[in-house]
Amino acid sequence: MSDKNSIKKKCFFCKKKKLVMLKCTCGNTYCLDHYSPGNHNCKKSFDKNSGELSLTTEATGEFRKVDKI
């Protein structure tokens, strides 16, 4: 049957089958349209001290390293 560790083929938010599926840190699988935490109302909290977001994007789309406090 299906393996529990395999990525599901349907988006958790829109329930559509897509070719590219991404697993969010909240544990659900989303398509490219809904992968962003703001697009699927992600319940995973990203506080300042978590260290999970080490890069930020500028308005130009370039990434820069965030200095540690």
MIDOSE-1310 file (N, C-alpha, C; in nm, 2 decimals, decimal comma, always signed):
residues 69
msdk	+0,08/-0,12/+0,00/+0,00/+0,00/+0,00/+0,09/+0,12/+0,00; +0,04/+0,23/+0,06/+0,12/+0,36/+0,06/+0,21/+0,36/+0,18; +0,33/+0,42/+0,16/+0,42/+0,44/+0,27/+0,39/+0,57/+0,35; +0,39/+0,56/+0,48/+0,36/+0,68/+0,56/+0,46/+0,79/+0,55
nsik	+0,58/+0,76/+0,51/+0,68/+0,86/+0,50/+0,68/+0,93/+0,37; +0,61/+0,88/+0,27/+0,61/+0,95/+0,14/+0,52/+1,07/+0,14; +0,56/+1,17/+0,05/+0,48/+1,29/+0,05/+0,35/+1,27/-0,03; +0,25/+1,32/+0,03/+0,11/+1,30/-0,03/+0,11/+1,38/-0,16
kkcf	+0,02/+1,34/-0,25/+0,01/+1,40/-0,38/-0,09/+1,51/-0,39; -0,17/+1,54/-0,28/-0,27/+1,64/-0,28/-0,23/+1,75/-0,19; -0,27/+1,88/-0,22/-0,24/+1,99/-0,14/-0,34/+1,98/-0,02; -0,29/+2,01/+0,10/-0,38/+2,00/+0,22/-0,48/+2,11/+0,22
fckk	-0,45/+2,23/+0,15/-0,53/+2,35/+0,16/-0,64/+2,34/+0,05; -0,60/+2,32/-0,08/-0,69/+2,32/-0,19/-0,73/+2,18/-0,24; -0,67/+2,08/-0,19/-0,71/+1,94/-0,22/-0,68/+1,91/-0,37; -0,60/+1,98/-0,44/-0,57/+1,95/-0,58/-0,45/+1,87/-0,60
kklv	-0,44/+1,79/-0,70/-0,32/+1,71/-0,73/-0,23/+1,80/-0,81; -0,10/+1,81/-0,77/+0,00/+1,89/-0,84/+0,12/+1,81/-0,85; +0,21/+1,85/-0,95/+0,34/+1,78/-0,97/+0,44/+1,81/-0,86; +0,44/+1,93/-0,81/+0,54/+1,97/-0,71/+0,47/+1,99/-0,58
mlkc	+0,50/+1,91/-0,48/+0,44/+1,93/-0,35/+0,56/+1,95/-0,25; +0,53/+2,04/-0,15/+0,63/+2,07/-0,05/+0,57/+2,05/+0,09; +0,66/+2,00/+0,18/+0,61/+1,98/+0,31/+0,65/+2,10/+0,40; +0,56/+2,15/+0,47/+0,58/+2,27/+0,56/+0,63/+2,22/+0,69
tcgn	+0,68/+2,31/+0,77/+0,73/+2,28/+0,90/+0,61/+2,25/+1,00; +0,49/+2,28/+0,96/+0,38/+2,24/+1,04/+0,34/+2,10/+1,02; +0,40/+2,03/+0,92/+0,37/+1,89/+0,90/+0,28/+1,85/+0,78; +0,21/+1,95/+0,72/+0,12/+1,93/+0,61/+0,19/+1,95/+0,48
tycl	+0,14/+1,89/+0,37/+0,19/+1,90/+0,24/+0,11/+2,00/+0,16; +0,18/+2,10/+0,09/+0,11/+2,20/+0,01/+0,17/+2,21/-0,13; +0,09/+2,27/-0,22/+0,13/+2,30/-0,35/+0,21/+2,43/-0,35; +0,27/+2,47/-0,46/+0,35/+2,59/-0,47/+0,27/+2,72/-0,43
dhys	+0,14/+2,72/-0,47/+0,06/+2,83/-0,44/+0,03/+2,85/-0,29; +0,02/+2,75/-0,21/-0,01/+2,76/-0,07/+0,10/+2,72/+0,02; +0,22/+2,70/-0,03/+0,33/+2,66/+0,06/+0,37/+2,77/+0,16; +0,36/+2,90/+0,12/+0,39/+3,01/+0,21/+0,31/+3,01/+0,34
pgnh	+0,37/+3,02/+0,46/+0,29/+3,02/+0,58/+0,17/+3,11/+0,58; +0,18/+3,23/+0,52/+0,07/+3,32/+0,51/-0,04/+3,27/+0,43; -0,02/+3,19/+0,33/-0,12/+3,14/+0,24/-0,20/+3,03/+0,29; -0,15/+2,95/+0,39/-0,23/+2,84/+0,44/-0,25/+2,85/+0,59
nckk	-0,24/+2,98/+0,65/-0,26/+3,00/+0,79/-0,19/+2,90/+0,88; -0,06/+2,90/+0,86/+0,03/+2,81/+0,93/+0,02/+2,83/+1,08; +0,01/+2,73/+1,16/+0,00/+2,74/+1,30/+0,14/+2,73/+1,37; +0,25/+2,71/+1,29/+0,38/+2,70/+1,35/+0,42/+2,85/+1,37
sfdk	+0,47/+2,88/+1,50/+0,51/+3,01/+1,53/+0,66/+3,03/+1,50; +0,69/+3,14/+1,45/+0,83/+3,18/+1,42/+0,86/+3,30/+1,51; +0,91/+3,28/+1,63/+0,94/+3,39/+1,72/+1,09/+3,43/+1,69; +1,13/+3,54/+1,75/+1,26/+3,60/+1,72/+1,37/+3,50/+1,77
nsge	+1,35/+3,43/+1,88/+1,46/+3,35/+1,93/+1,46/+3,21/+1,88; +1,38/+3,17/+1,79/+1,38/+3,03/+1,75/+1,50/+3,00/+1,66; +1,55/+3,09/+1,59/+1,67/+3,07/+1,50/+1,63/+3,00/+1,37; +1,50/+2,97/+1,35/+1,47/+2,90/+1,22/+1,47/+2,99/+1,10
lslt	+1,45/+3,12/+1,12/+1,46/+3,21/+1,01/+1,59/+3,29/+1,01; +1,69/+3,23/+0,95/+1,82/+3,30/+0,96/+1,84/+3,39/+0,84; +1,76/+3,39/+0,74/+1,77/+3,47/+0,62/+1,65/+3,56/+0,61; +1,66/+3,68/+0,56/+1,55/+3,76/+0,53/+1,57/+3,81/+0,39
teat	+1,46/+3,84/+0,32/+1,46/+3,89/+0,19/+1,44/+4,04/+0,19; +1,52/+4,11/+0,10/+1,50/+4,25/+0,08/+1,39/+4,28/-0,02; +1,36/+4,40/-0,05/+1,26/+4,44/-0,15/+1,31/+4,40/-0,29; +1,44/+4,39/-0,30/+1,50/+4,35/-0,43/+1,50/+4,20/-0,46
gefr	+1,47/+4,13/-0,36/+1,47/+3,98/-0,37/+1,60/+3,92/-0,33; +1,69/+4,00/-0,28/+1,82/+3,94/-0,24/+1,82/+3,90/-0,10; +1,89/+3,80/-0,06/+1,90/+3,75/+0,07/+2,02/+3,81/+0,15; +2,00/+3,83/+0,27/+2,12/+3,88/+0,35/+2,11/+3,80/+0,49
kvdk	+2,23/+3,78/+0,54/+2,24/+3,71/+0,67/+2,20/+3,80/+0,78; +2,12/+3,74/+0,88/+2,07/+3,81/+1,00/+2,18/+3,79/+1,11; +2,22/+3,90/+1,17/+2,32/+3,90/+1,28/+2,25/+3,84/+1,40; +2,32/+3,76/+1,48/+2,27/+3,70/+1,60/+2,28/+3,81/+1,71
i	+2,18/+3,80/+1,80/+2,18/+3,90/+1,92/+2,26/+3,85/+2,03
